[in-house]
Amino acid sequence: MSRDAETSPSDAGLQAERTGLAWSRTSLGVTANALLLAVREVSHGRLGPASGVAALALVLAGAVAVYGRRRTLRLRRAPLPTPLAADRAVVVLGGAVTVLALLSGLVLVL
């Protein structure tokens, strides 16, 4: 892609839109994880460790949705904020999603 294509007026605002979509997909995926774990627990007729992981996943999905919305609104401001780089919350939320994936796998094996 040429340098002119990267800065064309038709691309204005797309960074914020792509960021918002990425955060929405992550939140949706975490919510789906929670629902699948909850359905598994209900279908087994018991409340085990997967119920706790499902509850944590719902809390994490909410946190991801709220932060993603905040980040998207920040990127839509003109002129763009400085610094433009994401803050520590991205690393924390990314780590939390990774831990959730590991916990989900662990409770499915138990």
MOBELQUI-V574979 format. One record per pair of residues at least 12 apart in sequence whose ideal C-beta (glycine too) atoms are under 10 Angstrom apart, sorted by sequence separation. I is the first residue (numbers start at 1). J is the second residue. D is the distance in Angstrom with one decimal. If there is no record, write none. Layout:
# MOBELQUI-V574979
((I & J & D) (I & J & D))
This chain:
# MOBELQUI-V574979
((37 & 49 & 9.5) (38 & 50 & 7.8) (41 & 53 & 9.5) (74 & 86 & 9.7) (37 & 50 & 4.6) (38 & 51 & 6.9) (41 & 54 & 7.1) (36 & 50 & 9.3) (37 & 51 & 7.5) (40 & 54 & 8.7) (37 & 52 & 9.3) (38 & 53 & 9.5) (39 & 54 & 9.1) (71 & 86 & 6.9) (34 & 50 & 9.8) (37 & 53 & 5.7) (38 & 54 & 4.5) (71 & 87 & 8.9) (37 & 54 & 4.0) (38 & 55 & 8.6) (36 & 54 & 8.3) (37 & 55 & 9.2) (71 & 89 & 8.3) (34 & 53 & 8.1) (35 & 54 & 7.6) (37 & 56 & 9.7) (38 & 57 & 9.0) (67 & 86 & 9.5) (70 & 89 & 8.8) (71 & 90 & 8.1) (33 & 53 & 8.5) (34 & 54 & 4.5) (37 & 57 & 6.8) (38 & 58 & 8.8) (67 & 87 & 9.5) (33 & 54 & 7.9) (34 & 55 & 7.5) (36 & 57 & 9.4) (37 & 58 & 9.9) (34 & 56 & 8.1) (35 & 57 & 8.6) (67 & 89 & 5.5) (68 & 90 & 9.9) (34 & 57 & 3.5) (35 & 58 & 8.7) (67 & 90 & 8.1) (33 & 57 & 5.1) (34 & 58 & 4.7) (32 & 57 & 9.0) (33 & 58 & 9.4) (34 & 59 & 9.0) (64 & 89 & 9.8) (67 & 92 & 9.3) (68 & 93 & 8.8) (30 & 56 & 9.7) (31 & 57 & 7.3) (34 & 60 & 8.3) (35 & 61 & 9.8) (63 & 89 & 8.8) (67 & 93 & 6.2) (30 & 57 & 5.4) (31 & 58 & 6.9) (33 & 60 & 9.0) (34 & 61 & 6.5) (29 & 57 & 9.7) (30 & 58 & 8.1) (33 & 61 & 8.2) (30 & 59 & 9.5) (31 & 60 & 9.2) (32 & 61 & 8.9) (63 & 92 & 9.1) (64 & 93 & 5.7) (30 & 60 & 5.4) (31 & 61 & 4.3) (63 & 93 & 6.6) (64 & 94 & 9.6) (30 & 61 & 4.1) (31 & 62 & 8.9) (29 & 61 & 8.4) (30 & 62 & 9.1) (64 & 96 & 8.4) (27 & 60 & 8.7) (28 & 61 & 7.9) (30 & 63 & 9.1) (31 & 64 & 9.1) (60 & 93 & 7.6) (63 & 96 & 7.7) (64 & 97 & 7.4) (26 & 60 & 9.5) (27 & 61 & 5.0) (30 & 64 & 6.1) (31 & 65 & 8.6) (26 & 61 & 8.5) (27 & 62 & 7.9) (29 & 64 & 9.1) (30 & 65 & 8.9) (27 & 63 & 8.7) (28 & 64 & 9.3) (60 & 96 & 5.5) (61 & 97 & 9.6) (27 & 64 & 4.4) (28 & 65 & 8.9) (59 & 96 & 9.5) (60 & 97 & 6.9) (26 & 64 & 5.3) (27 & 65 & 4.2) (25 & 64 & 9.8) (26 & 65 & 8.7) (27 & 66 & 9.0) (57 & 96 & 9.7) (60 & 99 & 9.1) (61 & 100 & 9.4) (24 & 64 & 8.9) (27 & 67 & 9.3) (56 & 96 & 8.8) (57 & 97 & 9.3) (60 & 100 & 6.0) (23 & 64 & 6.3) (24 & 65 & 7.4) (26 & 67 & 9.8) (27 & 68 & 6.4) (23 & 65 & 7.1) (26 & 68 & 7.2) (27 & 69 & 9.4) (23 & 66 & 9.4) (25 & 68 & 9.4) (56 & 99 & 9.1) (57 & 100 & 5.7) (23 & 67 & 7.1) (24 & 68 & 6.4) (56 & 100 & 6.9) (57 & 101 & 9.9) (23 & 68 & 2.3) (24 & 69 & 8.8) (22 & 68 & 7.6) (23 & 69 & 7.3) (53 & 99 & 10.0) (57 & 103 & 8.7) (21 & 68 & 9.2) (23 & 70 & 9.3) (53 & 100 & 7.3) (56 & 103 & 7.6) (57 & 104 & 7.6) (20 & 68 & 6.4) (23 & 71 & 6.6) (24 & 72 & 9.0) (56 & 104 & 9.8) (19 & 68 & 7.5) (20 & 69 & 7.4) (22 & 71 & 9.6) (23 & 72 & 6.8) (22 & 72 & 9.4) (53 & 103 & 4.9) (54 & 104 & 8.8) (20 & 71 & 8.0) (21 & 72 & 8.9) (52 & 103 & 8.9) (53 & 104 & 6.0) (19 & 71 & 6.0) (20 & 72 & 3.7) (53 & 105 & 10.0) (19 & 72 & 5.3) (20 & 73 & 8.7) (50 & 103 & 9.0) (53 & 106 & 8.4) (54 & 107 & 9.0) (18 & 72 & 9.4) (19 & 73 & 10.0) (49 & 103 & 8.5) (50 & 104 & 7.9) (53 & 107 & 5.3) (16 & 71 & 8.6) (17 & 72 & 7.8) (19 & 74 & 9.1) (20 & 75 & 8.3) (52 & 107 & 8.4) (53 & 108 & 9.5) (16 & 72 & 5.3) (19 & 75 & 5.6) (20 & 76 & 8.8) (50 & 106 & 9.5) (51 & 107 & 9.0) (15 & 72 & 9.6) (16 & 73 & 7.9) (18 & 75 & 9.3) (19 & 76 & 9.3) (49 & 106 & 8.2) (50 & 107 & 4.3) (16 & 74 & 8.3) (17 & 75 & 8.9) (49 & 107 & 4.8) (50 & 108 & 7.3) (16 & 75 & 3.8) (17 & 76 & 8.6) (48 & 107 & 7.3) (15 & 75 & 5.8) (16 & 76 & 4.4) (50 & 110 & 8.1) (15 & 76 & 9.0) (16 & 77 & 8.8) (49 & 110 & 6.5) (13 & 75 & 8.7) (48 & 110 & 7.4) (13 & 76 & 6.8) (30 & 93 & 9.6) (37 & 100 & 9.9) (16 & 80 & 9.2) (33 & 97 & 9.1) (13 & 78 & 9.1) (15 & 80 & 8.4) (12 & 78 & 9.0) (27 & 93 & 9.9) (30 & 96 & 9.0) (34 & 100 & 8.9) (37 & 103 & 9.4) (41 & 107 & 9.2) (19 & 86 & 9.0) (23 & 90 & 9.8) (26 & 93 & 8.0) (30 & 97 & 6.4) (33 & 100 & 6.7) (37 & 104 & 6.4) (40 & 107 & 8.8) (26 & 94 & 8.9) (29 & 97 & 8.2) (33 & 101 & 7.8) (36 & 104 & 8.4) (40 & 108 & 7.6) (15 & 84 & 9.1) (23 & 93 & 9.1) (27 & 97 & 9.9) (30 & 100 & 6.6) (33 & 103 & 9.8) (34 & 104 & 9.1) (37 & 107 & 7.0) (26 & 97 & 6.7) (29 & 100 & 9.9) (30 & 101 & 9.4) (33 & 104 & 5.8) (37 & 108 & 8.1) (29 & 101 & 9.8) (36 & 108 & 9.5) (30 & 104 & 9.9))
